[in-house]
Amino acid sequence: MPVITNIQDLHRIYRRRVPRMFYDYTESGSWTEQTFRANSSDFNDILLRQRVAIDMAGGSTASQMIGQDVAMPVALAPVGLTGMQCADGEIKAARAAAKFGVPYTLSTMSICSIEDVAENTDRPFWLQVYTLKDDDFMQRLFDRAKAAKCSAAVITVDLQMLGQRHKDIKNGLSAPPKLTARSIANMATKAQWGLGMLGTKRRFFGNIVGHVKDVKDPRDLAAWTAEAFDISLDWDRIRQFRRMWDGPLIIKGIIDPRDAVEALNVGADAIIVSNHGGRQLDGALSSIRALPAIMDAVGDRIEVHLDSGIRSGQDVLKAVAMGATGTYIGRAYIYGLGAMGEAGVTRALEVIHKELDVSMALCGRRDIRGVDRDILMIPKDFSDRWQ
Ligand SMILES: Cc1cc2nc3c(=O)[nH]c(=O)nc-3n(C[C@H](O)[C@H](O)[C@H](O)COP(=O)(O)O)c2cc1C
């Protein structure tokens, strides 16, 4: 087994082990992928201020997100089709997160269902919900989350329409996937992945198939998905969802301070500054660049979280120092999952934890909860370069 010291190592193994169509699904952004790239590269514009000769013994990365204890302020983001990256992927990722002491967020578009993940893990997870038209389905989704003891709901508000990813179209990656001859030939070369898939029954959208009136089997999915997403979504509709769910609520997909204020007014417990990992509006601001204006607008009134572009503990440290109470990783743990299953997700978390812990100490700080902007050197025009 190769020595894994960073997320890029996991990425290299992931690329070899997982069929090309699922690798491409993860590793793309929409259209020119400008925002996808900027999400990560913009972190490099922020520098960390090195301090020395400060007692660094007894450091702690432990914190809280929406009042829940976390071993570090990093949650696993909702990722659709996780169970196609590795057999039973959602269950494996949820287990790794639970053992590490960080939250796991299950996507609406997961392969393993809410009930399945609840039965196979022993710590509550969070459920991400898309804003769909079908009221019945939405109410049942929240009820199912309650019955499964989910400890928060995450409503994703940046997917009224789907941004276009060229590779997915060319690979036939739609719901359900249309396999091309090339994809089938490529899958045949991924022995470990194939064996896993042959050994599991979990191969379709577990939260949808059998839970929607007209979707009895996977072949009915295409018609349903084309109709399901709500192009007329507005903040009143999001208020209705708030009424359907009385537990902690997180609103995901905010980049503009005006939308942050709207989310606050809905009564959310937290917002996630996110552009969906650069998969929706290509040309949008990166999340880390969007964060300062959002902190100014709502930071003292609501918990602000951030995702998109995080590949290291240093990235987490920068986001927290700029005011985020928590962060999420998407691709970083999917690389681990595809590379090595549950152990790979654990490895991704260990890598990020160590980077966070050591970098925090080298900035002269012992407690993540006390980290502030003073440890950063930020270019003067970082957040207002574009007006
Ligand atoms: C392959 C993939 C699938 C995703 N599926 C979902 C989803 O089902 N629901 C959702 O809210 N976000 C989804 N996202 C967005 C992630 O939750 C998160 O915002 C993004 O991955 C963060 O960026 P990062 O991958 O650079 O960490 C997906 C992201 C990826 C890469």
The ligand as an SDF file (V2000), in Angstrom:
LIG
                    3D

 31 33  0  0  0  0  0  0  0  0999 V2000
  -19.7390   14.4470   -7.2910 C   0  0  0  0  0  0  0  0  0  0  0  0
  -20.4760   15.4920   -6.5080 C   0  0  0  0  0  0  0  0  0  0  0  0
  -21.8270   15.3250   -6.2380 C   0  0  0  0  0  0  0  0  0  0  0  0
  -22.5100   16.2760   -5.4730 C   0  0  0  0  0  0  0  0  0  0  0  0
  -23.8100   16.0600   -5.1360 N   0  0  0  0  0  0  0  0  0  0  0  0
  -24.4480   16.9390   -4.3230 C   0  0  0  0  0  0  0  0  0  0  0  0
  -25.7600   16.6810   -3.8480 C   0  0  0  0  0  0  0  0  0  0  0  0
  -26.3370   15.6400   -4.1320 O   0  0  0  0  0  0  0  0  0  0  0  0
  -26.3410   17.6170   -3.0590 N   0  0  0  0  0  0  0  0  0  0  0  0
  -25.7060   18.7780   -2.7010 C   0  0  0  0  0  0  0  0  0  0  0  0
  -26.2710   19.6100   -1.9810 O   0  0  0  0  0  0  0  0  0  0  0  0
  -24.4420   19.0340   -3.1150 N   0  0  0  0  0  0  0  0  0  0  0  0
  -23.7990   18.1440   -3.8930 C   0  0  0  0  0  0  0  0  0  0  0  0
  -22.5080   18.3850   -4.2690 N   0  0  0  0  0  0  0  0  0  0  0  0
  -21.8190   19.5770   -3.7690 C   0  0  0  0  0  0  0  0  0  0  0  0
  -21.1210   19.2610   -2.4390 C   0  0  0  0  0  0  0  0  0  0  0  0
  -22.0710   19.0920   -1.4150 O   0  0  0  0  0  0  0  0  0  0  0  0
  -20.1920   20.3950   -2.0080 C   0  0  0  0  0  0  0  0  0  0  0  0
  -20.8750   21.6170   -2.0620 O   0  0  0  0  0  0  0  0  0  0  0  0
  -18.9330   20.4680   -2.9040 C   0  0  0  0  0  0  0  0  0  0  0  0
  -18.4720   19.1930   -3.2240 O   0  0  0  0  0  0  0  0  0  0  0  0
  -17.8580   21.2400   -2.1670 C   0  0  0  0  0  0  0  0  0  0  0  0
  -16.7470   21.4010   -2.9780 O   0  0  0  0  0  0  0  0  0  0  0  0
  -15.4420   20.4640   -2.9320 P   0  0  0  0  0  0  0  0  0  0  0  0
  -15.8090   19.2060   -3.6440 O   0  0  0  0  0  0  0  0  0  0  0  0
  -14.4340   21.2710   -3.6800 O   0  0  0  0  0  0  0  0  0  0  0  0
  -15.0980   20.2150   -1.4790 O   0  0  0  0  0  0  0  0  0  0  0  0
  -21.8160   17.4390   -5.0340 C   0  0  0  0  0  0  0  0  0  0  0  0
  -20.4600   17.5980   -5.3030 C   0  0  0  0  0  0  0  0  0  0  0  0
  -19.7790   16.6340   -6.0320 C   0  0  0  0  0  0  0  0  0  0  0  0
  -18.3030   16.8180   -6.2890 C   0  0  0  0  0  0  0  0  0  0  0  0
  1  2  1  0
  2  3  1  0
  2 30  2  0
  3  4  2  0
  4  5  1  0
  4 28  1  0
  5  6  2  0
  6  7  1  0
  6 13  1  0
  7  8  2  0
  7  9  1  0
  9 10  1  0
 10 11  2  0
 10 12  1  0
 12 13  2  0
 13 14  1  0
 14 15  1  0
 14 28  1  0
 15 16  1  0
 16 17  1  0
 16 18  1  0
 18 19  1  0
 18 20  1  0
 20 21  1  0
 20 22  1  0
 22 23  1  0
 23 24  1  0
 24 25  2  0
 24 26  1  0
 24 27  1  0
 28 29  2  0
 29 30  1  0
 30 31  1  0
M  END
$$$$
